């Protein structure tokens, strides 16, 4: 596909996802059938791209983003501050 396929479209039910034209659901132009092709999130849920092989549909940048989401880096731990002993003031 020449366009970047959206992972989370706002209103997937309004568009036919069968080709690069992304026609309105009530004005299909591609002749890809007589019905609207649903977005995968409508069939498989919000995290549709995590299950199955969508490699032909997603761009390299999207694949990298998904990999970063699924393998988050552990939070950086800061070394503990050394305990500092201050001398007590002597009373006279």
N, CA and C atoms as a LAMMPS dump frame, in Angstrom:
ITEM: TIMESTEP
0
ITEM: NUMBER OF ATOMS
276
ITEM: BOX BOUNDS ff ff ff
-5.0000000000000000e+02 5.0000000000000000e+02
-5.0000000000000000e+02 5.0000000000000000e+02
-5.0000000000000000e+02 5.0000000000000000e+02
ITEM: ATOMS id mol type element x y z
1 1 1 N 0.834 -1.175 0
2 1 2 C 0 0 0
3 1 3 C 0.883 1.244 0
4 2 1 N 0.46 2.272 -0.662
5 2 2 C 1.27 3.47 -0.733
6 2 3 C 1.038 4.402 0.448
7 3 1 N -0.16 4.39 1.019
8 3 2 C -0.451 5.217 2.189
9 3 3 C -0.089 4.461 3.458
10 4 1 N 0.218 5.212 4.513
11 4 2 C 0.461 4.588 5.799
12 4 3 C -0.874 4.167 6.386
13 5 1 N -0.991 2.904 6.718
14 5 2 C -2.238 2.372 7.256
15 5 3 C -2.344 2.764 8.723
16 6 1 N -3.428 3.436 9.134
17 6 2 C -3.531 3.893 10.515
18 6 3 C -3.773 2.746 11.498
19 7 1 N -3.077 2.809 12.627
20 7 2 C -3.264 1.787 13.654
21 7 3 C -4.547 2.017 14.437
22 8 1 N -4.842 3.277 14.759
23 8 2 C -6.006 3.611 15.572
24 8 3 C -6.794 4.761 14.929
25 9 1 N -7.566 4.501 13.875
26 9 2 C -8.351 5.585 13.278
27 9 3 C -9.475 6.021 14.214
28 10 1 N -9.854 7.301 14.126
29 10 2 C -10.891 7.829 15.02
30 10 3 C -12.257 7.206 14.759
31 11 1 N -12.664 7.135 13.508
32 11 2 C -13.978 6.583 13.149
33 11 3 C -13.813 5.571 12.016
34 12 1 N -13.347 4.352 12.323
35 12 2 C -13.106 3.382 11.257
36 12 3 C -14.371 2.953 10.535
37 13 1 N -15.518 3.083 11.176
38 13 2 C -16.769 2.644 10.568
39 13 3 C -17.218 3.54 9.415
40 14 1 N -16.614 4.703 9.265
41 14 2 C -17.016 5.651 8.219
42 14 3 C -16.282 5.436 6.899
43 15 1 N -15.29 4.546 6.881
44 15 2 C -14.429 4.398 5.703
45 15 3 C -14.34 2.929 5.303
46 16 1 N -14.202 2.687 3.991
47 16 2 C -13.926 1.349 3.48
48 16 3 C -12.401 1.204 3.404
49 17 1 N -11.861 0.145 3.993
50 17 2 C -10.419 -0.04 4.079
51 17 3 C -9.902 -1.059 3.064
52 18 1 N -10.638 -1.282 1.978
53 18 2 C -10.276 -2.314 1.015
54 18 3 C -9.141 -1.982 0.08
55 19 1 N -8.826 -0.704 -0.116
56 19 2 C -7.736 -0.317 -1.011
57 19 3 C -7.16 1.021 -0.557
58 20 1 N -6.282 1.602 -1.355
59 20 2 C -5.639 2.871 -1.004
60 20 3 C -6.561 4.073 -1.123
61 21 1 N -7.738 3.911 -1.694
62 21 2 C -8.624 5.061 -1.882
63 21 3 C -9.325 5.485 -0.6
64 22 1 N -9.545 4.552 0.315
65 22 2 C -10.232 4.832 1.585
66 22 3 C -11.538 5.592 1.338
67 23 1 N -12.417 4.993 0.558
68 23 2 C -13.692 5.622 0.199
69 23 3 C -14.605 5.751 1.412
70 24 1 N -15.526 6.703 1.34
71 24 2 C -16.548 6.824 2.37
72 24 3 C -17.42 5.575 2.308
73 25 1 N -17.96 5.192 3.429
74 25 2 C -18.713 3.936 3.483
75 25 3 C -19.962 3.95 2.609
76 26 1 N -20.503 5.126 2.315
77 26 2 C -21.704 5.196 1.479
78 26 3 C -21.4 5.579 0.032
79 27 1 N -20.1 5.659 -0.342
80 27 2 C -19.707 6.04 -1.699
81 27 3 C -18.486 5.224 -2.128
82 28 1 N -18.657 3.909 -2.314
83 28 2 C -17.546 3.047 -2.691
84 28 3 C -17.208 3.234 -4.159
85 29 1 N -15.916 3.472 -4.462
86 29 2 C -15.492 3.754 -5.825
87 29 3 C -14.582 2.681 -6.406
88 30 1 N -14 1.846 -5.588
89 30 2 C -12.961 0.94 -6.075
90 30 3 C -13.512 -0.304 -6.769
91 31 1 N -14.751 -0.654 -6.562
92 31 2 C -15.286 -1.868 -7.168
93 31 3 C -14.704 -3.114 -6.524
94 32 1 N -14.262 -2.994 -5.279
95 32 2 C -13.644 -4.092 -4.561
96 32 3 C -14.701 -5.005 -3.938
97 33 1 N -15.907 -4.896 -4.403
98 33 2 C -17.009 -5.666 -3.85
99 33 3 C -18.165 -4.713 -3.6
100 34 1 N -19.252 -5.235 -3.184
101 34 2 C -20.417 -4.375 -3.001
102 34 3 C -20.581 -3.908 -1.562
103 35 1 N -19.709 -4.395 -0.664
104 35 2 C -19.826 -3.998 0.741
105 35 3 C -18.538 -3.332 1.204
106 36 1 N -18.633 -2.641 2.29
107 36 2 C -17.503 -1.953 2.886
108 36 3 C -16.57 -2.96 3.557
109 37 1 N -15.262 -2.782 3.382
110 37 2 C -14.265 -3.625 4.037
111 37 3 C -13.948 -2.984 5.391
112 38 1 N -14.157 -3.684 6.514
113 38 2 C -13.911 -3.082 7.828
114 38 3 C -12.419 -2.966 8.146
115 39 1 N -12.098 -2.023 9.007
116 39 2 C -10.726 -1.88 9.517
117 39 3 C -10.482 -3.067 10.451
118 40 1 N -9.253 -3.585 10.512
119 40 2 C -8.981 -4.724 11.395
120 40 3 C -9.341 -4.486 12.863
121 41 1 N -9.295 -3.238 13.325
122 41 2 C -9.636 -2.971 14.732
123 41 3 C -11.115 -3.251 14.996
124 42 1 N -11.942 -3.198 13.965
125 42 2 C -13.363 -3.501 14.137
126 42 3 C -13.59 -4.993 14.341
127 43 1 N -12.745 -5.808 13.729
128 43 2 C -12.887 -7.26 13.831
129 43 3 C -12.081 -7.87 14.984
130 44 1 N -10.871 -7.311 15.22
131 44 2 C -9.941 -7.941 16.149
132 44 3 C -9.658 -7.133 17.413
133 45 1 N -10.246 -5.961 17.557
134 45 2 C -10.044 -5.16 18.762
135 45 3 C -8.956 -4.107 18.609
136 46 1 N -8.756 -3.357 19.656
137 46 2 C -7.844 -2.209 19.634
138 46 3 C -6.401 -2.612 19.344
139 47 1 N -5.957 -3.725 19.869
140 47 2 C -4.577 -4.158 19.648
141 47 3 C -4.506 -5.208 18.533
142 48 1 N -5.201 -4.953 17.455
143 48 2 C -5.295 -5.883 16.33
144 48 3 C -3.95 -6.196 15.713
145 49 1 N -3.007 -5.252 15.717
146 49 2 C -1.722 -5.398 15.048
147 49 3 C -0.753 -6.279 15.83
148 50 1 N -1.09 -6.648 17.066
149 50 2 C -0.212 -7.488 17.884
150 50 3 C -0.408 -8.979 17.611
151 51 1 N -1.471 -9.347 16.942
152 51 2 C -1.781 -10.755 16.691
153 51 3 C -1.831 -10.994 15.184
154 52 1 N -1.13 -11.993 14.727
155 52 2 C -1.129 -12.307 13.303
156 52 3 C 0 -11.611 12.568
157 53 1 N 0.069 -11.83 11.27
158 53 2 C 1.124 -11.252 10.441
159 53 3 C 0.549 -10.112 9.61
160 54 1 N 0.813 -8.894 10.014
161 54 2 C 0.354 -7.7 9.305
162 54 3 C 1.535 -7.015 8.621
163 55 1 N 2.612 -7.737 8.379
164 55 2 C 3.837 -7.138 7.859
165 55 3 C 3.644 -6.459 6.507
166 56 1 N 2.74 -6.943 5.68
167 56 2 C 2.511 -6.309 4.391
168 56 3 C 1.678 -5.044 4.487
169 57 1 N 1.054 -4.826 5.611
170 57 2 C 0.149 -3.696 5.785
171 57 3 C 0.799 -2.529 6.52
172 58 1 N 1.722 -2.84 7.43
173 58 2 C 2.326 -1.807 8.273
174 58 3 C 3.664 -1.349 7.706
175 59 1 N 3.969 -0.07 7.919
176 59 2 C 5.243 0.473 7.459
177 59 3 C 6.354 0.075 8.421
178 60 1 N 7.588 0.267 8.002
179 60 2 C 8.733 -0.063 8.859
180 60 3 C 8.714 0.782 10.126
181 61 1 N 8.329 2.045 10.004
182 61 2 C 8.267 2.93 11.166
183 61 3 C 7.216 2.433 12.167
184 62 1 N 6.059 2.006 11.671
185 62 2 C 5.014 1.479 12.554
186 62 3 C 5.481 0.194 13.249
187 63 1 N 6.192 -0.653 12.525
188 63 2 C 6.705 -1.887 13.116
189 63 3 C 7.676 -1.574 14.256
190 64 1 N 8.521 -0.544 14.074
191 64 2 C 9.457 -0.142 15.122
192 64 3 C 8.711 0.391 16.339
193 65 1 N 7.671 1.192 16.112
194 65 2 C 6.873 1.722 17.218
195 65 3 C 6.221 0.589 18.01
196 66 1 N 5.691 -0.4 17.308
197 66 2 C 5.047 -1.533 17.959
198 66 3 C 6.073 -2.32 18.773
199 67 1 N 7.265 -2.493 18.209
200 67 2 C 8.319 -3.223 18.929
201 67 3 C 8.702 -2.479 20.204
202 68 1 N 8.789 -1.14 20.134
203 68 2 C 9.116 -0.35 21.326
204 68 3 C 8.008 -0.45 22.375
205 69 1 N 6.751 -0.47 21.933
206 69 2 C 5.629 -0.583 22.87
207 69 3 C 5.627 -1.935 23.568
208 70 1 N 5.959 -2.983 22.836
209 70 2 C 5.894 -4.32 23.423
210 70 3 C 7.128 -4.652 24.255
211 71 1 N 8.23 -3.947 24.059
212 71 2 C 9.451 -4.171 24.839
213 71 3 C 9.872 -2.871 25.516
214 72 1 N 9.105 -2.41 26.485
215 72 2 C 9.475 -1.151 27.123
216 72 3 C 10.767 -1.307 27.919
217 73 1 N 11.557 -0.249 27.926
218 73 2 C 12.801 -0.274 28.682
219 73 3 C 12.477 -0.145 30.162
220 74 1 N 13.205 -0.864 30.999
221 74 2 C 12.958 -0.71 32.432
222 74 3 C 13.357 0.7 32.866
223 75 1 N 12.7 1.223 33.866
224 75 2 C 13.034 2.574 34.299
225 75 3 C 14.479 2.641 34.783
226 76 1 N 15.133 3.705 34.415
227 76 2 C 16.526 3.881 34.811
228 76 3 C 16.586 4.093 36.319
229 77 1 N 17.444 3.321 36.951
230 77 2 C 17.584 3.473 38.391
231 77 3 C 18.747 4.413 38.667
232 78 1 N 18.524 5.344 39.536
233 78 2 C 19.59 6.266 39.906
234 78 3 C 20.35 5.656 41.072
235 79 1 N 21.654 5.802 41.063
236 79 2 C 22.409 5.228 42.172
237 79 3 C 22.019 5.915 43.477
238 80 1 N 22.038 5.152 44.542
239 80 2 C 21.685 5.702 45.846
240 80 3 C 22.721 6.738 46.262
241 81 1 N 22.235 7.807 46.835
242 81 2 C 23.151 8.847 47.31
243 81 3 C 23.879 8.328 48.541
244 82 1 N 25.165 8.609 48.62
245 82 2 C 25.884 8.153 49.811
246 82 3 C 25.413 8.932 51.035
247 83 1 N 25.415 8.262 52.137
248 83 2 C 25.01 8.91 53.375
249 83 3 C 26.129 9.853 53.805
250 84 1 N 25.769 11.077 54.044
251 84 2 C 26.757 12.075 54.438
252 84 3 C 26.59 12.351 55.924
253 85 1 N 27.69 12.242 56.648
254 85 2 C 27.672 12.543 58.076
255 85 3 C 28.25 13.936 58.265
256 86 1 N 27.464 14.801 58.866
257 86 2 C 27.939 16.148 59.137
258 86 3 C 28.377 16.24 60.592
259 87 1 N 29.442 16.961 60.808
260 87 2 C 29.881 17.104 62.201
261 87 3 C 28.882 17.965 62.977
262 88 1 N 28.658 17.604 64.229
263 88 2 C 27.761 18.359 65.081
264 88 3 C 28.472 19.595 65.61
265 89 1 N 27.718 20.654 65.724
266 89 2 C 28.293 21.879 66.285
267 89 3 C 28.452 21.685 67.783
268 90 1 N 29.598 22.07 68.329
269 90 2 C 29.853 21.941 69.756
270 90 3 C 29.288 23.144 70.492
271 91 1 N 28.636 22.898 71.606
272 91 2 C 28.104 23.986 72.419
273 91 3 C 29.171 24.425 73.401
274 92 1 N 29.281 25.721 73.615
275 92 2 C 30.265 26.237 74.541
276 92 3 C 29.625 26.73 75.788
